[in-house]
C-alpha cells in the first residue's frame, strides 16, 4: 500500500460485495466457444505451432481478464452515477388560494431546486384540468398554457435561482399539482395541493 491509498475514502460495502461477486464469476464454456468462433482466422505463420500457442495464450488471458474488466466497468458506473441512484427527496405543501370575483388567481410554486446545486434539473410538471401554467419560453419571457384535459404534463429544464413557476385557477376547488425534478445531484418529488375559494 502506498501513502496515497491511505487518503482514499473506503469503498462502500455494497460496491465491494458486488465487485467480489463479479470477480468470482467466469464465463460459461458455451460463451467462450461462441466468442472464440467469432474471432477471425489468422493465416498460419512460418512459426506454425509456436504462433498458434502464443495466440491461444493471448486468447486465454483476454478471457481471464474479462471478469475483472466487467467488475471495473460496474464500479465506475456505480461510482459515477450515485446522484441518479440516490433516493428521492419528497415534500408536500397545501396552500389556500383566494379567488377574485372574475379572472384567475395566480400563485407561484417555489420548487426545491437548491438540492441540484448548479446542475440543470429536468422538471416534469403535471397539472389537473382548468389550471393555467406560466412557463419560460426560452427567450427570457413566459408562455401561458391552459390545461383542457384531465391532466396535462409539461417538461422543462430549470436551474437553481430561476424564477418560480406560476400556476393559476379560476374556479373553487382542490387542485393537486405534481412536480418531479431530477439532476445528477438529486431527485425531488413535490406535491402542491391548492385549495381555491372565493371570499
N, C-alpha and C positions, 0 to 999 in steps of 0.2 A: 504494500500500500504506500502511496506517495503522500506527501504533506497535503496536496490539493484534495485528495479523496476525503480527508477529514472535514473539509469545509463544505462538502456537498450535503444537501438535505437527505434524509433517509428515503428510500423508495417506499411508497405506500404498500401496506401488506397485501391488498388485493391485487395490485400490479405485480408484486413479486411472486405471488402464488400463480398468477396467470402465466408469467414468464417461465416458471418451473414446469408448469403443465405443458407448455409449448415445447420446451427443451426435451421433455421426456417422450414426446410424440415422434414417430418415424413414419415415413410414407409407406403405404401398403405395397406389396410386391407387384400387384396389378398396375398401380400408378407408376412405379419405377419402370416396368416393362413398357407401358404406354409412352412414357416420356422418352425412354431410350429409342423406341421405334420411330419417334418423330424427329430425332436428330438426323442431319444429313449424313450420307455415307461419305467417308473420306477415301480418296484413292490410296491404294497401298503404296507406301514409300519404299525406298531401297532397303531401309532397315527392317521392313516387314513386321516380324513378330515383336521386335523391340518397340516400334512406334505404336503397335496395337496395345501392348501392355501399358505404355505411357498414357495412351488415350483412355484406357479403362480406368487407370488410377485417377486421372483428372475427372472423369465422369463420376466415380465413386465419391471423390472429395466434394464435388458440387452437390451431390445428394445428401452427404453428411452435413454440409453447411446449410442446406435448405431450412431445416427446423430452426436453427439459430437465427438465420436471416428473417424468418417469419416472426419469431419472438421479438426481434429488434423492431420490425415494422409495426407490430401491435403496440409495443412500448412507446414508440414515437407518436403513433396515432392517439393513444390514450392520453399521454402527457400533453400533447399539443391541443387536444380537444376538450380540456377539462371544463371550460366555461359552458359549452353547449351541453355537457352531461350533468351539470350541477342541477340540483332540484330547483323548481320554480319558486319564486317569491310570490306570495298571494296576498291580496288585500281586498277589502270590500268597503265601500263608502255609500252611505244613504244621505240623500240631500233633498231638502224641500225646495220647490220652485214655485214662486208666486207668479201666477199668470196675469197679464194685463187684461183689460176688458176686450181689446182687439189686438190681433197680431201674435207674435211669438215671444216667448221669454227665453233669452239666451243665457247659457251658463258655460263655464269653462271646466274642462276635465284636466286637472293638474296631474299628469302622469308621473310615475316614479322613474323617470329616465336617468336619475342620478346613479342608479345601480349599474349603468352601462359605461360609466366614466366618460372617456372621449370617443368611444366606439359608436358607429352608427347602429341604430336599432331598427329592425324590421317590425313594423306595427301592423297588427290585424285588428281593425275596429269593426265591431258588429253592433248595429243599432236596430231597434224594432220599427215597425211601421209608424208613419207620421212624425218621425224625428228628422230634423234637418241637421246637417253636419257642415261645418265650415273647415275645409281642408286647404293646405297650402297648394298653390298652383305651380310651384317651382320657379316662379319669376318674382318672388317677393310679395305677391298678392295672395288672395284666397279665392277658393271656388266653393260655391254652396251646392250641396247635394240634398235632395229631399227623398226620403225612403217611401216608396209607394207599394212595397211588397211586405210580406210577413216579417222578414228580416233582410237587412242589407249589409253587405260586407265591403269594407274599404281597406286597401293595403297601401302603406306608405313607409318611407324611411324618415326617421327622426334622430336628432342629436340632442344631447343634454343641453338645456338652455333655450331650445326652440320655444316659440310662443305656444301656449296651451291650445288644445283642440277645443273648438266651440261647438256646442250642440244646442238645439232649440226645440221646444214643444209648444203647441198652441192649445191643446185640449187637456182638461183634467184627467189624471190617471197615473198609473205606475209604469215607468219605462225602465227596463233593465238593459244596460249597455255593458258589453264585454270588450275588454281591450287586452290583447296579448302582445307583448313586445319582447324581442329576443336579439341578443348580440353575442359576440364571443365572450363577453364578460358575465352576462346573466340572462335568465329567463324570468319574466314578470307577467303575472296574470292579475288583472284588475277588474273589479265588478262595481259599476256605479248604478245605484237604484235612485232614479229621480221620481219624486212624488210631487206631481203638479196639481195645484189647486188655485181657484180664484178666491180672493178675499171677500 
